[in-house]
Amino acid sequence: MEFLKWSNEGGIAEIVIQRPPANALSSQVLKELSSILDEIETDREIKVLLLRGEGRFFSAGADIKEFTTITSAEEFSGLARLGQDLFDRMEKFPKPIIAAIHGAALGGGLELAMACHFRLVTETAKLGLPELQLGLIPGFAGSQRLPKFVGTARAAEMLFTSEPITGLEAVQYGLANHAYQEEELMDHAFAMAKKIAKKSTGSLKAAIELLNFSKTEEFYKGVDREAELFGQVFMSEDGQEGIRAFIEKREPEFKGE
């Protein structure tokens, strides 16, 4: 593994994203996470997964520089589906997955966190989907998951303004379960993981299966359409301008094309 590491202590698998400075979610990071899930799924000793980022952030988003290597809408839609399929697998994973978020979970980073069964945050963490700031849209099912947690109106505000919310606001809006002081986050996360690890493997697996019945046919239709539009918007002139502006560290000049 180049960008992820994991360890098992007392039936709790701690997965750490190690891709400084921002722990950006490249396709390689997604593939490594999928490989780790393959290992953990068959390990009978592991009861709970705890996902966190190393350094300053949980994950500040997708790898924008990787976007510059993509040359077609179909290829970009394919990248979206890679993330969508992985995150759907996480929601259905037979062992609980907890996200412990500090610093920032933005764009793809928040989409990753939303695919976990629940989220614990620091009070000052920043959570958001700022893709429209780049002339893009979420691509890893964020457009479908965020309204489930915060409601359609709040999700619309977060998407349209690109403004993140704090960890405290995330708890208030239903996006996160609990907010802690930064130095206390991991202690609380492990304490909760230990409590869950005492439960029966079979009952945990059954509960996860039942919770996933809340994902309707319309949810999956929305996810499919998101992948299509992700590619179309990426190949638009405004989408390309947004990416150039990000790389050049300037404000984009959108022309509505």
N, C-alpha and C positions, 0 to 999 in steps of 0.2 A: 504494500500500500504506500502510495506516494503522499496523499493528502489527508488520509484518515487513519486513526489508530483506535483500537478498542481493547478493553480488558474486562475480566470477569472477577468480581469480588462478592462472595456471598449470594450468588444467584442474580446479581445486578450487573448487566453489561453496560459499561460506560463507553460511549462512542464519541470521539473528539474530532472535530473538523480542524485541520492544521494546514491552512493555506493563506499565510499572511500576504498583505496586511488586512484584507477584508473577508477572508474565507469565502471568496466568490464561488458560486456553484457552476463550475465548468461541467461539460459532459463527462469528463474523467472522474470528477468528484461523485457524480451521480452513479456511475458504473461501479466505483469502489464501494459506495454505500450499498448498492444492490448485492455485491459480493459478500459484504459483511452480514447482511440479512440472511443470505444463503447459509452461512456458517452458523449463525445464531439460531436459526429456525430449527435445526436438527440437534441442537445442544440441549439435552434434557435438564442440565443443571441450571440453565439461565431462565429466570422467571420474568424479569423486567428489563427494559432498555431505557437508558438515560442518555439523551443526545445534547451535546453542548459544543460551543465553539471555543477555540483557544485564542488567547490574545485579547484584543480590544472589542471584538464583535462575536455574536452568534454567527451571523452571515449577513453581509451588507448587500447581497443581491446576486444576480446571475453574472457570468463573466462576459462583460460587454465587448472586450477585445476579441473573444472567440466569435462574437457575432460578425466581426469584420471579415472572417474567413468564409462566411456562408454566402452563396451566390444565387440562391433561388428561393421562392416562397415555399416550395415543396420541402426543401432541405430544412428550412426554418420551422415549418410545421412538424417535421420529423423530430427536431430537437424538443419541441413542445411535448410531443407524445411520449418521448423518452422520460421526461420528468413527470408527466401525468400518470403514466403507467406505474412508475416507481412509487409515487405518492399514494396512488390508489392501493398499491400493495401494502404500504405502511399502515393505512387506515384499517386494512383487513388482516394485518399481521396478527398471528395467534397469541402474541405476547404483548402486554402493554408497552407503549412507547411514550416517554415523557420528554418534552423539550424544556431545557433550562436556558433561558434567554437573558443575556446581558448585552450591554452596548447597543446593538442594533440588529433587528431582523427586518430587512427591507427587500422588496421585490421577491425574487426567488427564495431568499432567506426566510421571509414570512410564509411563503407558500410551503416550504419545507416544514416549518414549525406547525402550520395549520394541518398538515398531514399526520402529525403525531396525535395521540389520543387525548392529550391535554397539554397545557403550557403553564410553566411557572416563569415569572419574570422578575427583573429588578425594577424598583420603582421608577428609575430614570431611563429605562430602556426605551428605544425608539422602534416602533412597529409601523410599517406602512407598505403600500404598493405604489411606488412613484413612477411606474412605467410610462404613464401619459406625459410625463415631463420630457421623455425622450421621443415622443411621437409614437410610442409603442403601446401595447396592452399586456396584462399578465398572460403568461403562457403555460403555467404549471397548475392550472385549475383554480388559481386564485380568485378569478372572477365569479366562480361558483361557490367556493368555500367561504369567502369573507362574508357575504350576505347571510349565510347560515348562522354565523356567530354574532354579528353586530347589527343585522337588519339591513334591508335594502337601502334606506335613506342614508344611514351612516356609511355604508360601503360606497355609495355614490359620492358622498362628500370626500372620502379618503382617496378614491380613484381620481375624481375630477380635479381636486386641488393638489394632489401628490403630497399633502402634508402628513407626516407621521403622527401617531399618538404616543403618549407615554405609557410605561408599564402600568401605572396607576389607572390611567384611562382605559387601558386594555382590560383590566379586571372589571372596571365599572361597566364597560360595554359588552362583556361576555366573551371577549377574545382570549383572555387568560384567566386562570383559576385563582392565583394568588400572586401578590407582589411583595418583595422583600428588599431590605437593604442589600447592596451588592455583595458585601462580605458574608452575608448570611444565605445567599441563594443556594449554593451547592449543599450546605448542611441540611437545609430544609428539603431540597430535592432528594437527597439520599435517604432522609428519614421517611419521606413519603414512599419512595421506591421500596424500602425495607418493609413498610407496612403492607404494600401490595404483594411483595414476594412471599408473604406468609399465606396467601390465599391458594386455593386449589388450582392447579394448572388447567384442569378440565373446566372449572367454572369460569375462569378468566377467559379462556378461549371461547366458551359459549356466549359470554357477555359481549365480547367483541363482535362475534358473528351477529348477534341480535342488534347491537347498536348500528351496524351497517345497513340494516333494513331502512333506516331513515334516509338513505341515499336513493332518490327516486330515479325513474327512467328519464325524467326531465333534467335531472342533474347531469346524467351521462350525455344527453343530447347537447347540453350547454358546454360540457367539456370538449366534445368533438368539434363543436362550432368555434370554440375558443382557439383550438389548434389551427383551424383553417384561417381564421381572421388574424391570428398571430403572424402567419406567413404573409398574408396579403398586406397587412399594415407595415410589416418589416420592409417589404419591397417597394412601398410607396416612396415618393420623393420626400415627404415629411419624415417618414421613418428613417430613411438614410441620413437626412439632415440632423435628426436627433442624435443618432449614433456618432456622426462626425463631430457634432457640438460637444458631446460628452468626452470624446477622446481629446479634443482640442481645448477642453475646459472653458467653454463659453456658452452663452445663452443661445438656444436654437432659434432660427428664424423660419417659422412654419408658414407655408403658403397655401395650405389647404389642398394639397395635391398628393 
